[in-house]
Amino acid sequence: MAKGPVKYFVVDAFTDSAFKGNPAAVCLLEEERDEEWLQSVATEFNVSETCYLTRIANPDSATLRFRLRWFTPVTEVELCGHATLASAHILFTTGLVNSDIIEFDTLSGILTAKKVVLPSGKDVMELQPRFDAIQKCPGDGLIVSGIAAPESGFDFISRAFFPKLGINEDPVNGSGHCALTPYWSQKLGKCDFIAYVASPRGGILNIHLDEQNQRVFLRGKAVTVMEGCILV
């Protein structure tokens, strides 16, 4: 039996301008799809992450819950900050949910999104990465970070490289800031940050470290730049 078309959106996350920040494709699934289809669609989109949302029952809570999975062009990943923001942006802005809080059931556990209404880094920026050398390093990739110039208005800057995952430079790596934030909290003696990602597209994150509960909260803007349907 043929499956129905799948609605999708392309969202630029951690920016308020189109064609900046980090793009993610957000696909709304009415029914489950197999792994081969999920990966093939992600490869076709060929953005740093494609994510899939499926509404699931949450009888123990009044909070809406969705299953959320993330795929790069070559593999599934356990966590992706910018695609999570993109997913929340679509749910909040398209009228698909009538709530200010959403829960995502992911490979990294339950993630919560809340809608809010808002009233030496030079070496990092000038870095010329050798992707062939990065591919030989242990782990999935490499993140570099430095303190931002005082006059910049930012606390620290970073860049992220993941050629093993098919992403030479991640435009804005949200999940990487979950590791960077505790480091910069110790260095700078604070828990609230404005971080800049110095990739060619650029991006800005507002970050809070909850030391007591060992959680990092990321806040950012997003812009929907495309929408359509997958017909296969």
C-alpha positions in Angstrom: 0.0 0.0 0.0 1.4 3.4 -1.0 2.2 5.8 1.8 1.0 9.3 1.8 3.1 12.4 1.0 5.3 13.8 3.8 5.2 17.5 4.6 8.6 19.0 5.1 10.2 22.4 5.9 13.7 23.7 5.7 14.6 25.9 8.6 17.7 28.0 9.3 18.4 27.7 13.0 20.2 30.0 15.4 19.6 33.0 13.2 16.8 35.5 12.4 18.0 35.9 8.8 17.4 33.5 5.9 20.5 31.7 4.5 22.4 32.2 7.7 22.7 30.0 10.8 22.5 26.2 10.4 19.9 24.7 8.0 17.8 21.6 8.9 15.1 19.8 7.1 12.1 19.0 9.3 9.8 16.2 8.1 6.4 15.5 9.6 5.6 11.8 9.6 2.0 10.6 9.9 3.3 7.0 10.0 6.6 5.3 10.6 9.1 4.9 7.8 11.9 2.4 7.5 15.6 3.2 8.1 16.5 3.0 4.4 13.9 5.6 3.5 14.9 7.9 6.4 18.5 7.8 5.4 17.8 8.2 1.6 15.7 11.3 2.2 18.5 12.8 4.4 21.0 12.1 1.7 18.7 13.7 -0.9 18.3 16.9 1.3 22.1 16.9 1.8 21.9 19.5 4.7 23.9 18.9 7.9 20.8 17.3 9.5 17.4 16.1 8.5 15.0 15.3 11.3 11.8 13.4 11.5 8.9 14.1 13.9 6.1 11.6 14.8 3.4 12.5 17.3 3.2 9.9 20.1 0.8 9.3 22.9 1.8 10.7 26.3 -0.9 9.5 28.7 1.1 10.4 31.9 1.4 14.0 31.0 -0.5 16.9 29.5 2.6 17.9 27.6 2.6 17.1 23.9 5.3 14.6 22.9 6.9 13.8 19.6 9.4 11.2 18.6 12.4 13.0 17.1 15.2 11.4 15.0 18.2 13.1 13.4 20.1 12.0 10.3 23.2 13.5 8.5 23.6 12.7 4.8 25.4 9.5 5.8 24.2 8.3 9.3 21.8 8.7 12.2 23.1 10.7 15.2 22.0 10.6 18.8 21.8 14.4 19.4 21.4 17.5 17.3 20.8 20.9 18.9 20.1 23.0 15.8 17.6 20.5 14.3 15.8 20.3 17.6 15.4 24.1 17.6 14.2 23.8 14.0 11.6 21.2 14.9 10.3 23.3 17.8 10.2 26.3 15.6 8.0 24.5 13.0 5.6 23.1 15.7 5.2 26.5 17.4 4.9 28.7 14.3 2.7 26.6 12.0 -0.2 26.0 14.4 0.5 22.3 14.7 0.5 22.6 18.5 -1.4 24.8 20.8 1.1 24.8 23.7 4.2 26.6 24.8 6.0 23.4 25.9 6.8 20.3 23.8 8.7 17.1 24.7 10.9 15.2 22.2 11.5 11.5 22.7 15.0 11.0 21.3 18.0 8.6 21.4 19.5 10.9 24.0 16.3 10.8 26.2 13.5 13.2 26.7 14.3 16.8 25.5 12.0 19.7 26.4 11.4 22.8 24.2 9.8 25.9 25.5 8.4 28.8 23.5 9.6 32.2 24.9 8.9 35.8 23.9 12.0 38.0 24.1 11.6 41.7 24.9 41.3 34.7 21.6 38.6 34.2 19.2 40.6 35.6 16.2 42.6 32.4 15.7 39.4 30.4 15.7 37.8 32.6 13.0 41.0 32.5 10.8 41.5 28.8 11.2 42.0 26.9 7.9 41.1 23.3 8.7 42.7 20.3 7.1 39.8 18.0 6.7 42.0 15.0 5.6 43.9 15.3 8.9 40.6 15.7 10.9 39.3 12.5 9.4 42.2 10.6 10.9 41.6 11.9 14.4 39.9 9.8 17.0 36.2 10.4 17.5 33.6 11.8 15.1 35.0 15.3 14.7 36.7 18.3 16.1 35.4 21.4 17.8 37.7 24.5 18.3 36.8 27.4 20.6 38.3 30.6 21.9 37.4 33.6 24.1 35.6 36.3 22.1 37.0 39.9 21.9 35.6 42.1 24.6 34.1 44.5 22.1 32.3 41.8 20.2 29.4 41.4 22.6 30.0 37.6 22.8 31.5 35.4 25.5 33.2 32.8 23.3 33.3 31.6 19.7 33.6 28.2 18.2 33.8 26.2 15.0 32.9 22.5 14.5 34.3 20.1 11.9 32.8 16.6 11.2 34.1 15.3 7.8 33.6 11.7 9.0 29.9 12.4 9.2 29.7 14.0 5.8 29.8 17.6 7.2 33.1 19.3 6.7 32.1 22.3 8.8 28.8 22.3 10.8 27.3 25.8 10.3 26.1 26.0 14.0 26.7 23.0 16.2 24.1 23.1 19.0 24.9 19.9 20.8 28.6 20.8 20.9 27.8 23.7 23.1 26.6 21.3 25.7 30.3 20.4 26.1 31.7 23.9 25.6 29.4 25.6 28.1 30.7 23.8 31.3 34.3 24.5 30.1 33.7 28.2 29.6 31.7 28.4 32.8 34.8 27.3 34.7 37.1 29.6 32.7 34.9 32.7 32.9 33.1 32.1 36.2 29.6 32.6 34.9 26.6 30.5 33.9 25.0 32.7 31.1 26.6 33.2 27.8 26.2 34.6 24.3 28.1 32.4 21.9 29.0 33.1 18.3 29.8 30.4 15.7 32.3 31.6 13.3 31.4 29.4 10.3 30.9 31.0 6.9 27.1 31.1 7.6 27.5 32.2 11.2 25.1 31.8 14.1 24.3 33.1 17.6 23.3 31.0 20.7 22.0 32.2 24.1 23.1 29.7 26.7 22.3 29.0 30.4 24.1 26.4 32.5 22.1 24.9 35.3 24.9 23.6 37.5 22.6 22.0 40.1 20.9 19.8 37.6 23.8 19.5 35.2 21.8 20.7 32.2 22.6 23.1 29.4 19.8 25.2 28.0 20.2 26.6 24.4 18.0 29.4 23.1 18.0 30.8 19.6 16.0 32.1 16.7 15.0 30.3 13.5 13.7 31.1 10.1 11.6 28.9 7.8 12.9 29.2 4.2 11.2 26.3 2.4 8.2 23.9 2.6 6.9 21.2 0.4 6.0 17.5 0.2 8.0 14.3 -0.3 6.1 12.2 -2.7 7.9 8.8 -2.5 
